Amino acid sequence: MPDQVTRLFVIRHGETAWNLETRIQGHIDIPLNDKGRWQAERLALALQDEGIEAIYSSDLLRAQHTAEAIARATGLPLTLDTALRERHFGRLEGKTQEEVAALWPEEALRWRQRDPAYGPEGGETLQDFYARCVDAITRLASQHPGQAIALVAHGGVLDCFYRAANRVPVEVPRSWKVTNASINRLLYSPEGFSMVAWADDAHLDDDLVLDESSDGAVARSS
């Protein structure tokens, strides 16, 4: 039934300095860099006429500040939810993948192989992280039947959302993009999740200008 379907816009935060360094952020509270703030504003203009009725975000600054741009553009309140946080990587946080491989080669191998039962010291296992993310999106989507909502989170979280919508097991290597500030569209009904579109980043094209007119944000050639 259409009145039971929730439209979901699931979004990874804008760019951070640690994204550029390929440094593991996890629960460390890294803010957006200048490009990330620009991406958030472009994203907000692209979403302002999508009929979004609620905005939820991870409470970590990089997601929160991205979501705040959407809230300003739509005039909606922002609700923070810790269940939308990135995976907790424990002692791996703050390290690059190369540093992890040098310090803990066996752990690095289990991580690369997507061992569902592997969790870094002080962090979450992949299977527990996946369960947390799917529980969160199910809870939030089920509160808004017939509405559209935005969820701003992190790369690992969106990877879990993609897998849930496409029935891809957690141990299968990722073959899809999860890019900063792209727009990803899912549907939720009592039967589960499905995917409409993924990794739409046309609003981040430097050759486009977002025209703030009374008709909303329209992409046009500059």
C-alpha positions, 0 to 999 in steps of 0.5 A: 500500500502506498500509504505504508511506504516510507521514502528514505534519503540516506546520506553520508556526511561531507568530506573530512580531513581524515577522509583524505588521509584514509584515516579511520574515524569511527567514533572520533569526532572529526569535523567537516573540512572546507570542501565538506561544508560546501558539499553539505550546502549543495546537498541541502539545496538539492533536497529542499524540494523533495518533500522531506518531513523529518531529518535524523542524523548521527550525533558525530559532528561530521554527520550533524553539520551535514544534516544541519545544512539540510535542516536550514534549507527545509526549515525542519528540526533535526533529531540526533540518534546515536544508533546512526554512528559509524562502526566503533573501531576501538584501537584502530581509530585514528590509524590509516589502513597501512598503519593497521596492517603494519601494527596488527597484520592478522587483524588487518586480514580479518578486517579486509576479509569482512569476517562477521565475527571480527571486532577490533579491541574496544570496538564492534564486530561487523555483525553487531554493527550491521544489526545496529544499523538495520535496527536503527533504519527500520525503527526510524522508517517505520515511524513515518509511513507514507512520508519522506525522511532523511538520514545522515550517517557514515560510510559504514552505516550506508554500506549496511543500508545498501546490503539490507535493501539488496539482500547482500550478506555482510561478508561479501566485498563491497562493489558499490560506491559510498561517496561523501554527500551523495544522495541515495534513495531507498523505500521501506514498507512492512515487507522490508527495504528496496533500493530506488537509486544509489550514489547520485552526486550530480549536485556536486558537479562543479559545472552545475549551479544550483538556482535558488528560485521560487521553484526550488533548487534547479541544476543548470549549466553554468 
